[in-house]
Amino acid sequence: MSRRASIAFSTAAAIATFLVVQDRVTVGGARDYVMRQRAAEVGEMPAVTVDEVMRPAVTRSVRLGLLWGGVVLAAGVIVALSAGRSRGVPEEGPGQSRR
């Protein structure tokens, strides 16, 4: 696999990782909201608004998504670059292409 293809694959994997992590953390916030509202209905705790629960959950989901997506991207780029060097693949400079 070429270096460019490896980096493109790593980028796609990083985006997918961001989306999955962001979705799972947001779903966790929604579950937390439902749990709190059910507890409020039976008088176990005060009622909460959607914004009180979901705003921090969405913020957390984006931060964690960026963190894990960044980790995947960094790992992929490092592997792509080091694999090219270990095989003796010459560096491509401006105006140069491997054929």
N, C-alpha and C positions, 0 to 999 in steps of 0.2 A: 504494500500500500504506500502510495507516495506521501510525502510530508504534508502537502496541501490537503490531500484527502483525509489524512489523520487529524489534522487541525479542524477541518470542516466537520468530521465526525464528532470530535471532542466538543465543538461548539453546539452541535445539535444535541448531544448528550447533556451538556450543561443547561441548555434551554429546557429540555424535558425534565431535568432534575429540578430546576427552579419551579416549573409548573406543578409538578407532583408535590413537592414540599409545600408550596404556597397553598395548594388546594387542601392538603391534609390538615394543615394548621388552621386554616379558615374553617373547615368542617368541625374541627375541635372546638373552635369558638362558638359555632352555631349550636353544637351539642351542649356546651356550657350554658348558653343563653336559655335553651329549652329546659335544662335541669333547674336553673335558678327560677324561671317563671313557674314551673310546676311546684317548686318548693314555696314560692310566694302565694300561689293559689290556695295552699293548705295552711298558710300562716306560719311557716317555718322560718321565713326570711323576708325581708322587704322586696318589693317588686323592683325590677331593673328595666331599663330601656334597652332597645337593640343597640343604640349607639354606645351605651356604657360598656357593653360586652364586646361588640364586634369591632369597634374602632381600634382598641388595643390588639385584638386578635388579628386583624388585617395588617396592622403595622408589624406585629411579630412575624406574621407569615411571609411578608415581603422581605424582611431582614433575614430570616432563616433561609428563604428561597435563594436570595442573593448569596448568602454565605456558602451554602452547599453547592449551588450552581457554579460559583467561583472556584470552589475546591475541585470540582469535576473538570472544569475548564483548565485550571492550572495544571492538574495532574496529566491531562491529555496532551497539553502543549509540551510539558516537560518530557513526557514519554516520546512524543513525535520528534522533538528536537534531538533527544539523546539517541534514539534509534537510528536516525539519519547519520549522526556522527559515528556511532559504533560500527556502521556498515561502510564507512568511508565515503559516504555520499558527499560530493562537494557542495559547498554553500552556494546558493543562487544569489547573485548580485543584481543590481538594476541593469536591465537590458540583456541579461543572460537567461537562457533557458536550457534545461536539460533535454537532450534528444536521444 
